[in-house]
Amino acid sequence: MSWFGKLKISTKFNLILSLLIFSLFLAASFLTFDSQESLITKSAADNARIIARQIIETHLYMSYVVRGEPDNNNNLVPQTVATQIAKRTTEGSSYYVRQVSLRYRNPDNRPDRYETRILREFVGKPGHEVYEVVNSLRGKSFRYMLPMVAEKSCLECHGDYEKAPDYIRSRFPQGHFSYNYREREVIGAVSVIIPIDALYRRMWVNLAFDLCIQVVILFLILSVMAVFVRKTIINPIGFVSATIKDVTRTGDLKKRLPKTTDDEMGELVGAFNKLMEEMGRKPMQSRESDERYRKFIEMARSAVVTFMEDGKIVISNQRAEKLFGLSRQALLGDDIFKFFEDDEALRASLADFYLNKGRDAGLREVTRHTIRDFRGQEVKVDVAISVAWTDNIPMFTAILRRVGGE
């Protein structure tokens, strides 16, 4: 039997309940953490997406409406306008926004390793945003990149060198990589970096608060369940067990349990009460049967002795007392075989006849033997022996009649 099987039901219940609380706590912790982390990621992605789309749409709008104005005012260059709007939009926040490209012109827009990897992935996949939480020396950061695609209006400045405006040709000579863009080509991306260490710290605080509330609620629910289970199942079972132990110890078969429900516990209590009633009737019936048997053998005109397989006498009548020369109290528990001269042969014949043939042995034929009573006098007797089985234990009854009279 395992160690768990040796525990009491109340201990098993407490152990299972503790494991259940711990498992639910872990599940609640994981689900709450996952929910909070998903909320942070979604919120950061939504904000970064709005900023990135605003920059791209500003860039496209300026490329559509601006014609020769940048010749006189450099601040009206679409790239410059989009960059300034990004700075103003994120001013005062922890957001860091810039436009990056593998074909950068401004060293300040040189992509870092992460941006370089994503820009290479964008090739052939225009329109697919990428975002994730990354770890760096500065802590956790949310990285977001949205590809910038060359539209038809972009090709007016960055298509053929000959068709480019004067202010573009004056800045970038023929053969520069700022020319020869193709429509729908990924020319760069808007990169948004959001430090989220503070958000994660706040998340852990919120998580701890939420978990405390969940644990309290969970504990209250399980406590109510525990009280209910103890009251309706564990305590009644314990009461039945204690009552059975008390009956075993005292032999009091009058014990009864109150039946308060009609469920399985009620059926168990009812079965126990019926068992006690049945067990109470059997001893009474047994005592009545024994009494009738004793009265019957007392009426017999021959000596009657009931004994066990080992010869131990358990019942005798007055005729047996007279035959063996001992009182009934002295005969009870004594060995009947010691009174027979051929005791070993009698033992062997009984074993062969009854124990080998079992319950079908019936009545053994009458045999003659010589017995020696308590005073040492020898007496010839005719002996008839029958067997009865009680719980697979043989009980022998011998009827002994003196040869030639009483």
C-alpha positions, 0 to 999 in steps of 0.5 A: 500500500502506498503512503497516500493510501495509509493517510486518513480521509481528512488528511487526504482531503486537506492535501488534495485541497492544498494542491488544488489551491496551489494549482489554481494559483499558478494557473491564475498567475500565468493567465493574469501575467499573460493577459497583462503582458498582452495588454502592454504589447497591444497598447504599445503596438497600437500607439507605435502604429498610429505614429508610424502611419502618421509619419508615412501619410505625412511623407506621402502627402507632402510628396503629392502637394510639394513641387518647387517649394523646397528650392527656397525652403529646405524645411518643406522637403517631405522627408524633413517634414515627416521627421519634424512631425515625428519629433513633435508628436513624441516630444515629452515622451519616452518614444524614439521615432525615426525613418531608417533605410538601407540606403540612408543619406543622413548618418543619423538615420543609419539603421542599427542591427535590429533595424537592418535585419528587419529591413532585409526581411521587408524586401518582397513583403511590403505592408507587413508590420513587425513588432516585438519586445527585445532585451538590451543593455538599456532594459526591455524595449518594444520595437516596432517597424512599418515599411515605407513603400515608394509611391508614384509621387515618390518617383518624381524625386527619386526616379530618373535623375533627369526628371528629378527637381533641381534641389534634388539634383543639386544635392545628389549627383547622378548615380547616387542611390537616391535615384532609380526607385521603383514603384511599390519598392520598400525604400525604408521603414519607420522605426519606433522604440518604446522603453517598457521597463516602467510598464513591466514594473507597473504590470508586476505591481498590478499583477501582485495586487490582482493575484492577492485579490484572486487568492482571497476569493479563491480561498474563500470559495474553497473554504466554503467548499471544504466546510460543505464537503467535511460536513456532508462527506468526511465527517459522516464517514469518520463517524461511521468509522468511529462507530464501527471501531467502537462496536469492534472494541465493545461488542455492543451491537445496539449502536445505530447512526442517525440518517439525515440524508437520502444520498450515498452517505444516507445509504451507507448509514442505512446499510450500517444500521441494517448490518447492526440489526442483522448482526444483533439477530444472529447472536440471539439466534445462535444462542437460542440454537445452542440452548435448544441443542443443549436441552436436546443432548441432555435428553439423550440416553447416551453420552454426547460430546462435541469437539474440535478437530484437535479434540478440544471438547466444547459441549458435553451432557450429563451422561458424558460426565458420568462416563468420563468421571469428570464434571462438565467444567472439567471436560470443557477444553479437555482433549477427548482423544486422551480417553481412548486407548486407540487415540492415534488410530481414531485421529487418523480415521477421522481425518481420512473419513471427514477431512478428505471427503469434506462436507459430503462425509455424512455419518461415520459408521458405528465403531467399538472402542475402549476408553479409560475414564478419569479413575482409570477404569476401562469401558467398552463403548460403541461410538457414532461420529458426525461432522458439521461445518461452521465457517469451513471449520469442522465440528465433530459430535460423538455419541458414545453408548456403553456396551451391555448397558448404560 
